[in-house]
């Protein structure tokens, strides 16, 4: 059994429900290669112990991951990653990670602060998405 050694970080100041934070962190871990197909998510009791959130919250997150087709609960074994989120391609993501990283490093070296970079990236993505035709 492989374990992706994922630990969840819950930020109670964001207004984002903890179960959605878990779902997003799993997806991010899959996009960045920290989790792979066949990896097991931490047990519900482990997540509760480490992050001090309610077990029902963790179960809700894991059920949502099942609904998305990303994970599957196996009775007595744990929750395993069975698929990547829609549109995820690990090879392409790895390639573009390096490109984004270099661009962000260059922007920082040129004197841009973190917040403007984040807003710029969000704006560009939103504008491109609005121009795309639905598939």
Backbone as a printed PyTorch tensor [residue, N CA C, xyz], in Angstrom:
tensor([[[  0.8200,  -1.1810,   0.0000],
         [  0.0000,   0.0000,   0.0000],
         [  0.8630,   1.2430,   0.0000]],

        [[  0.5990,   2.1100,  -0.8840],
         [  1.3230,   3.3650,  -0.9800],
         [  0.5490,   4.4260,  -0.2030]],

        [[  1.2390,   5.3090,   0.4630],
         [  0.5920,   6.4070,   1.1750],
         [  1.2370,   7.6990,   0.7200]],

        [[  0.4040,   8.6410,   0.2470],
         [  0.8990,   9.8970,  -0.2790],
         [  1.3740,  10.8630,   0.7870]],

        [[  1.2870,  10.5000,   2.0620],
         [  1.7330,  11.3400,   3.1790],
         [  1.1480,  12.7470,   3.1090]],

        [[ -0.1220,  12.8140,   2.7540],
         [ -0.7940,  14.0980,   2.6780],
         [ -1.2270,  14.5480,   4.0540]],

        [[ -0.9530,  15.7890,   4.3730],
         [ -1.4660,  16.3950,   5.5900],
         [ -2.2640,  17.6180,   5.1800]],

        [[ -3.4170,  17.7800,   5.7790],
         [ -4.2780,  18.8960,   5.4260],
         [ -4.0720,  20.0460,   6.3890]],

        [[ -4.1190,  21.2420,   5.8450],
         [ -3.9910,  22.4510,   6.6390],
         [ -5.3090,  23.2070,   6.5230]],

        [[ -5.9980,  23.3700,   7.6250],
         [ -7.2910,  24.0450,   7.6250],
         [ -7.1060,  25.4740,   8.1230]],

        [[ -7.5130,  26.4150,   7.2940],
         [ -7.4280,  27.8360,   7.6480],
         [ -8.8440,  28.3140,   7.9730]],

        [[ -9.1000,  28.5560,   9.2180],
         [-10.4380,  28.9510,   9.6710],
         [-10.7440,  30.4180,   9.3960]],

        [[ -9.8030,  31.1570,   8.8600],
         [-10.0190,  32.5850,   8.6150],
         [-10.4860,  32.8880,   7.1910]],

        [[-10.5060,  31.8910,   6.3220],
         [-10.8130,  32.1470,   4.9110],
         [-12.2970,  32.2190,   4.5960]],

        [[-13.1240,  31.6330,   5.4420],
         [-14.5430,  31.5520,   5.1350],
         [-14.8810,  30.3620,   4.2420]],

        [[-13.8640,  29.6440,   3.7760],
         [-14.0830,  28.4430,   2.9580],
         [-14.3180,  27.2770,   3.9070]],

        [[-15.4170,  26.5440,   3.7150],
         [-15.6930,  25.4210,   4.6160],
         [-14.5210,  24.4330,   4.6550]],

        [[-14.2130,  23.8990,   5.8240],
         [-13.0800,  22.9670,   5.9450],
         [-13.1530,  21.7770,   4.9970]],

        [[-14.3470,  21.2410,   4.7520],
         [-14.4230,  20.0800,   3.8550],
         [-13.9830,  20.4630,   2.4440]],

        [[-14.3200,  21.6970,   2.0030],
         [-13.8790,  22.1410,   0.6740],
         [-12.3840,  22.4010,   0.6400]],

        [[-11.8230,  22.8570,   1.7490],
         [-10.3740,  23.0460,   1.8180],
         [ -9.6650,  21.7070,   1.6320]],

        [[-10.1940,  20.6600,   2.2420],
         [ -9.6060,  19.3190,   2.0860],
         [ -9.6990,  18.8670,   0.6350]],

        [[-10.8840,  19.0210,   0.0370],
         [-11.0760,  18.6170,  -1.3640],
         [-10.0840,  19.3590,  -2.2610]],

        [[ -9.9620,  20.6630,  -2.0810],
         [ -9.0610,  21.4560,  -2.9140],
         [ -7.6000,  21.0730,  -2.6850]],

        [[ -7.2440,  20.7580,  -1.4450],
         [ -5.8600,  20.3600,  -1.1670],
         [ -5.5320,  19.0140,  -1.8000]],

        [[ -6.4970,  18.0990,  -1.8300],
         [ -6.2760,  16.8090,  -2.5030],
         [ -6.1010,  17.0530,  -3.9990]],

        [[ -6.9730,  17.8630,  -4.5890],
         [ -6.8500,  18.1480,  -6.0240],
         [ -5.5100,  18.8100,  -6.3380]],

        [[ -5.1170,  19.7770,  -5.5110],
         [ -3.8220,  20.4400,  -5.7240],
         [ -2.6720,  19.4400,  -5.6220]],

        [[ -2.7500,  18.5240,  -4.6610],
         [ -1.7100,  17.5080,  -4.5030],
         [ -1.6540,  16.5900,  -5.7210]],

        [[ -2.7930,  16.3380,  -6.3310],
         [ -2.8190,  15.5220,  -7.5510],
         [ -2.2670,  16.3060,  -8.7330]],

        [[ -2.6010,  17.5890,  -8.8250],
         [ -2.0880,  18.4160,  -9.9160],
         [ -0.5740,  18.5690,  -9.8430]],

        [[ -0.0380,  18.6490,  -8.6350],
         [  1.3990,  18.8940,  -8.4750],
         [  2.2170,  17.6230,  -8.3070]],

        [[  1.5670,  16.4680,  -8.3110],
         [  2.2900,  15.2070,  -8.2150],
         [  2.6220,  14.7620,  -6.8030]],

        [[  2.1530,  15.4970,  -5.8000],
         [  2.3910,  15.0750,  -4.4100],
         [  1.5610,  13.8400,  -4.0670]],

        [[  0.4510,  13.6700,  -4.7720],
         [ -0.3740,  12.4650,  -4.6770],
         [ -0.4850,  11.8600,  -6.0660]],

        [[ -0.5620,  10.5420,  -6.1230],
         [ -0.6590,   9.8400,  -7.3990],
         [ -1.7410,   8.7860,  -7.3150]],

        [[ -2.0710,   8.2330,  -8.4670],
         [ -3.0060,   7.1170,  -8.4890],
         [ -2.4810,   6.0020,  -7.5950]],

        [[ -3.3680,   5.4300,  -6.7870],
         [ -2.9810,   4.3450,  -5.8980],
         [ -2.5560,   4.7920,  -4.5160]],

        [[ -2.3560,   6.0840,  -4.3200],
         [ -2.0240,   6.5890,  -2.9900],
         [ -3.2640,   6.5600,  -2.1040]],

        [[ -3.0300,   6.4050,  -0.8190],
         [ -4.1120,   6.4240,   0.1630],
         [ -4.1300,   7.7670,   0.8690]],

        [[ -5.3260,   8.2760,   1.0870],
         [ -5.4820,   9.4810,   1.8890],
         [ -5.3340,   9.1090,   3.3510]],

        [[ -4.9760,  10.0680,   4.2000],
         [ -4.8680,   9.7630,   5.6250],
         [ -6.2180,   9.2920,   6.1630]],

        [[ -6.1800,   8.4650,   7.1800],
         [ -7.4290,   7.9940,   7.7760],
         [ -8.1780,   9.1800,   8.3650]],

        [[ -9.4740,   9.0190,   8.4920],
         [-10.2940,  10.0860,   9.0590],
         [ -9.8270,  10.4230,  10.4640]],

        [[ -9.5230,   9.3930,  11.2510],
         [ -9.0850,   9.6480,  12.6310],
         [ -7.7540,  10.3970,  12.6620]],

        [[ -6.8680,  10.1230,  11.7090],
         [ -5.5880,  10.8320,  11.6520],
         [ -5.7980,  12.3060,  11.3070]],

        [[ -6.6860,  12.5800,  10.3530],
         [ -6.9600,  13.9600,   9.9700],
         [ -7.5790,  14.7180,  11.1490]],

        [[ -8.5000,  14.0700,  11.8550],
         [ -9.1390,  14.6870,  13.0210],
         [ -8.0850,  15.0090,  14.0770]],

        [[ -7.1930,  14.0690,  14.3280],
         [ -6.1600,  14.2520,  15.3470],
         [ -5.2090,  15.3880,  14.9950]],

        [[ -4.7880,  15.4550,  13.7450],
         [ -3.7910,  16.4430,  13.3260],
         [ -4.3990,  17.8300,  13.1300]],

        [[ -5.6050,  17.8960,  12.5890],
         [ -6.1670,  19.2060,  12.2290],
         [ -7.2650,  19.6940,  13.1630]],

        [[ -7.6750,  18.8630,  14.1200],
         [ -8.6920,  19.2410,  15.1050],
         [-10.0050,  19.6790,  14.4610]],

        [[-10.4230,  18.9560,  13.4130],
         [-11.7430,  19.2050,  12.8390],
         [-12.6060,  17.9820,  13.0680]],

        [[-13.8940,  18.1340,  12.8990],
         [-14.8580,  17.0860,  13.1530],
         [-14.7300,  15.9500,  12.1310]],

        [[-14.9040,  14.7240,  12.6000],
         [-14.8220,  13.5530,  11.7150],
         [-15.8510,  13.6350,  10.5940]],

        [[-17.0320,  14.1800,  10.8760],
         [-18.0630,  14.3060,   9.8350],
         [-17.6020,  15.2300,   8.7110]],

        [[-16.8140,  16.2210,   9.0430],
         [-16.2770,  17.1400,   8.0410],
         [-15.3230,  16.4090,   7.1090]],

        [[-14.4720,  15.5750,   7.6760],
         [-13.5190,  14.8030,   6.8690],
         [-14.2770,  13.8040,   5.9980]],

        [[-15.2740,  13.1410,   6.5850],
         [-16.0740,  12.1850,   5.8110],
         [-16.7800,  12.8870,   4.6500]],

        [[-17.2920,  14.0940,   4.8920],
         [-17.9590,  14.8640,   3.8350],
         [-16.9800,  15.1640,   2.6980]],

        [[-15.7540,  15.5400,   3.0570],
         [-14.7340,  15.8210,   2.0390],
         [-14.4130,  14.5580,   1.2390]],

        [[-14.2280,  13.4570,   1.9190],
         [-13.9010,  12.2030,   1.2370],
         [-15.0550,  11.7470,   0.3420]],

        [[-16.3050,  11.9510,   0.8010],
         [-17.4670,  11.6100,  -0.0370],
         [-17.4910,  12.4910,  -1.2870]],

        [[-17.1560,  13.7660,  -1.1280],
         [-17.1110,  14.6770,  -2.2750],
         [-16.0540,  14.2190,  -3.2800]],

        [[-14.9170,  13.7690,  -2.7910],
         [-13.8700,  13.2510,  -3.6810],
         [-14.3450,  11.9920,  -4.4010]],

        [[-15.1510,  11.1840,  -3.7290],
         [-15.7400,  10.0110,  -4.3850],
         [-16.7170,  10.4480,  -5.4720]],

        [[-17.5470,  11.4440,  -5.1640],
         [-18.5100,  11.9570,  -6.1320],
         [-17.8030,  12.4960,  -7.3700]],

        [[-16.6700,  13.1280,  -7.1650],
         [-15.8730,  13.6540,  -8.2790],
         [-15.1670,  12.5520,  -9.0620]],

        [[-15.1890,  11.3230,  -8.5260],
         [-14.5440,  10.1990,  -9.2010],
         [-13.0520,  10.1280,  -8.9850]],

        [[-12.5450,  10.8860,  -8.0070],
         [-11.1150,  10.9590,  -7.7460],
         [-10.6650,   9.9020,  -6.7460]],

        [[-11.5230,   9.5940,  -5.7700],
         [-11.1480,   8.6660,  -4.6970],
         [-12.2450,   7.6210,  -4.4930]],

        [[-11.8490,   6.5470,  -3.8100],
         [-12.8050,   5.4930,  -3.4820],
         [-12.4850,   4.9750,  -2.0870]],

        [[-13.5180,   4.8830,  -1.2550],
         [-13.3580,   4.3240,   0.0860],
         [-13.4120,   2.8090,  -0.0170]],

        [[-12.4310,   2.1460,   0.5750],
         [-12.3860,   0.6890,   0.5950],
         [-12.5820,   0.2400,   2.0410]],

        [[-13.6540,  -0.4850,   2.2730],
         [-14.0120,  -0.9250,   3.6240],
         [-12.8260,  -1.5840,   4.3310]],

        [[-12.4670,  -1.0480,   5.4820],
         [-11.4080,  -1.6230,   6.2990],
         [ -9.9950,  -1.3500,   5.8050]],

        [[ -9.8740,  -0.6350,   4.6860],
         [ -8.5530,  -0.3850,   4.1090],
         [ -8.2210,   1.1050,   4.1180]],

        [[ -9.1430,   1.9320,   3.6680],
         [ -8.9210,   3.3670,   3.6110],
         [ -9.4640,   3.9550,   2.3250]],

        [[ -9.1330,   5.2000,   2.0690],
         [ -9.5980,   5.8950,   0.8750],
         [ -8.4210,   6.0430,  -0.0750]],

        [[ -8.6100,   5.5180,  -1.2790],
         [ -7.5360,   5.4520,  -2.2700],
         [ -7.8380,   6.3890,  -3.4340]],

        [[ -6.7890,   6.9530,  -4.0000],
         [ -6.9170,   7.7830,  -5.1950],
         [ -7.0700,   6.8540,  -6.3970]],

        [[ -8.1760,   7.0280,  -7.1330],
         [ -8.4510,   6.1410,  -8.2720],
         [ -8.3950,   6.8470,  -9.6220]],

        [[ -8.3930,   8.1910,  -9.6040],
         [ -8.3420,   8.9130, -10.8730],
         [ -7.8590,  10.3360, -10.6100]],

        [[ -7.4560,  10.9960, -11.6560],
         [ -7.0310,  12.3870, -11.5650],
         [ -8.2380,  13.2910, -11.8150]],

        [[ -8.2190,  14.5170, -11.2940],
         [ -9.3070,  15.4540, -11.5950],
         [ -9.3900,  15.7020, -13.0920]],

        [[-10.5610,  16.0810, -13.5480],
         [-10.7890,  16.3630, -14.9670],
         [ -9.7510,  17.3550, -15.4810]],

        [[ -9.1680,  17.0510, -16.6190],
         [ -8.2200,  17.9490, -17.2580],
         [ -6.7910,  17.8580, -16.7530]],

        [[ -6.5570,  16.9920, -15.7860],
         [ -5.2010,  16.8700, -15.2320],
         [ -4.3640,  15.9390, -16.1010]],

        [[ -3.2140,  16.4000, -16.4670],
         [ -2.2590,  15.5990, -17.2190],
         [ -0.9110,  15.7950, -16.5350]],

        [[ -0.4630,  14.8130, -15.7450],
         [  0.7480,  14.9950, -14.9400],
         [  1.9750,  15.4480, -15.7180]],

        [[  2.1490,  14.9620, -16.9220],
         [  3.3300,  15.3360, -17.7100],
         [  3.2470,  16.7960, -18.1190]],

        [[  2.0850,  17.2180, -18.6290],
         [  1.9200,  18.6200, -19.0100],
         [  1.9810,  19.5330, -17.7880]],

        [[  1.3590,  19.0990, -16.6920],
         [  1.3830,  19.9200, -15.4780],
         [  2.8060,  20.1260, -14.9890]],

        [[  3.6100,  19.1020, -15.0690],
         [  5.0040,  19.2190, -14.6390],
         [  5.7540,  20.2060, -15.5320]],

        [[  5.5180,  20.1270, -16.8340],
         [  6.1530,  21.0370, -17.7780],
         [  5.7510,  22.4810, -17.5030]],

        [[  4.4570,  22.7080, -17.3320],
         [  3.9820,  24.0710, -17.1190],
         [  4.3010,  24.5780, -15.7200]],

        [[  4.4340,  23.7000, -14.7630],
         [  4.8620,  24.1160, -13.4220],
         [  6.2110,  24.8220, -13.5260]],

        [[  7.1220,  24.2100, -14.2460],
         [  8.4580,  24.7950, -14.4160],
         [  8.4020,  26.1420, -15.1260]],

        [[  7.5410,  26.2410, -16.1330],
         [  7.4160,  27.4990, -16.8710],
         [  6.8120,  28.5950, -15.9920]],

        [[  5.7510,  28.2550, -15.2660],
         [  5.1380,  29.2290, -14.3520],
         [  6.1220,  29.6480, -13.2690]],

        [[  6.8410,  28.6880, -12.7490],
         [  7.8180,  28.9740, -11.6940],
         [  8.8560,  29.9850, -12.1880]],

        [[  9.3860,  29.7530, -13.3730],
         [ 10.4040,  30.6600, -13.9290],
         [  9.8270,  32.0540, -14.1480]],

        [[  8.6030,  32.1320, -14.6320],
         [  7.9700,  33.4240, -14.8750],
         [  7.7290,  34.1860, -13.5730]],

        [[  7.2820,  33.4910, -12.5470],
         [  7.0350,  34.1250, -11.2540],
         [  8.3450,  34.5770, -10.6130]],

        [[  9.3660,  33.7430, -10.6990],
         [ 10.6810,  34.1360, -10.1680],
         [ 11.1750,  35.3940, -10.8730]],

        [[ 11.0090,  35.4460, -12.1920],
         [ 11.4380,  36.6300, -12.9440],
         [ 10.6380,  37.8630, -12.5210]],

        [[  9.3300,  37.7140, -12.3450],
         [  8.4840,  38.8380, -11.9150],
         [  8.9240,  39.3500, -10.5480]],

        [[  9.2600,  38.4390,  -9.6440],
         [  9.7300,  38.8420,  -8.3080],
         [ 11.0840,  39.5510,  -8.4060]],

        [[ 11.9750,  39.0250,  -9.2470],
         [ 13.2920,  39.6610,  -9.4260],
         [ 13.1510,  41.0530, -10.0440]],

        [[ 12.0990,  41.2350, -10.8520],
         [ 11.8440,  42.5370, -11.4730],
         [ 11.1610,  43.5060, -10.5040]],

        [[ 10.8320,  43.0210,  -9.3020],
         [ 10.2960,  43.9160,  -8.2800],
         [  8.8100,  43.8100,  -7.9960]],

        [[  8.1010,  42.9220,  -8.6710],
         [  6.6760,  42.7760,  -8.3830],
         [  6.4810,  42.0400,  -7.0540]],

        [[  5.4980,  42.4900,  -6.3010],
         [  5.1380,  41.8400,  -5.0350],
         [  4.1770,  40.6930,  -5.3220]],

        [[  3.9630,  39.8600,  -4.2900],
         [  3.1510,  38.6560,  -4.4460],
         [  1.7000,  38.9580,  -4.8290]],

        [[  1.0830,  39.9160,  -4.1570],
         [ -0.3310,  40.1800,  -4.4060],
         [ -0.6160,  40.6190,  -5.8430]],

        [[  0.1480,  41.5640,  -6.3970],
         [ -0.0990,  41.9210,  -7.8040],
         [  0.1130,  40.7490,  -8.7720]],

        [[  1.0790,  39.9080,  -8.4860],
         [  1.3010,  38.7320,  -9.3450],
         [  0.0790,  37.8260,  -9.3030]],

        [[ -0.4360,  37.5890,  -8.1040],
         [ -1.6210,  36.7350,  -7.9520],
         [ -2.8090,  37.3270,  -8.6950]],

        [[ -3.0370,  38.6360,  -8.5460],
         [ -4.1560,  39.2830,  -9.2370],
         [ -3.9720,  39.2520, -10.7480]],

        [[ -2.7620,  39.4660, -11.1900],
         [ -2.4770,  39.4190, -12.6260],
         [ -2.7900,  38.0280, -13.1860]],

        [[ -2.3090,  36.9940, -12.5070],
         [ -2.5550,  35.6220, -12.9620],
         [ -4.0550,  35.3240, -12.9840]],

        [[ -4.7630,  35.7180, -11.9420],
         [ -6.2150,  35.4760, -11.8730],
         [ -6.9510,  36.2020, -12.9850]],

        [[ -6.5580,  37.4490, -13.2410],
         [ -7.2100,  38.2410, -14.2880],
         [ -6.9750,  37.6260, -15.6670]],

        [[ -5.7460,  37.2680, -15.9430],
         [ -5.4310,  36.6650, -17.2450],
         [ -6.2020,  35.3620, -17.4290]],

        [[ -6.2290,  34.5290, -16.4010],
         [ -6.9520,  33.2520, -16.4990],
         [ -8.4430,  33.4880, -16.7190]],

        [[ -9.0200,  34.4280, -15.9800],
         [-10.4470,  34.7320, -16.1070],
         [-10.7700,  35.2350, -17.5110]],

        [[ -9.9240,  36.1060, -18.0630],
         [-10.1640,  36.6540, -19.3980],
         [-10.0470,  35.5890, -20.4830]],

        [[ -9.0550,  34.7360, -20.3650],
         [ -8.8950,  33.6570, -21.3490],
         [-10.0750,  32.6940, -21.2640]],

        [[-10.4490,  32.3480, -20.0360],
         [-11.5890,  31.4280, -19.8390],
         [-12.8600,  31.9950, -20.4460]],

        [[-13.0920,  33.3070, -20.3060],
         [-14.2900,  33.9370, -20.8490],
         [-14.3040,  33.8960, -22.3710]],

        [[-13.1280,  33.8910, -23.0060],
         [-13.0270,  33.8680, -24.4610],
         [-13.1500,  32.4600, -25.0440]],

        [[-12.8820,  31.4480, -24.2090],
         [-12.9300,  30.0640, -24.7110],
         [-14.3540,  29.6540, -25.0350]],

        [[-14.4590,  28.8470, -26.0680],
         [-15.7710,  28.2960, -26.4100],
         [-15.9940,  27.0430, -25.5870]],

        [[-17.2140,  26.8600, -25.0930],
         [-17.4950,  25.6250, -24.3250],
         [-17.2740,  24.3970, -25.2000]],

        [[-16.7650,  23.3330, -24.5700],
         [-16.4810,  22.0900, -25.3220],
         [-17.7630,  21.3380, -25.5700]]])
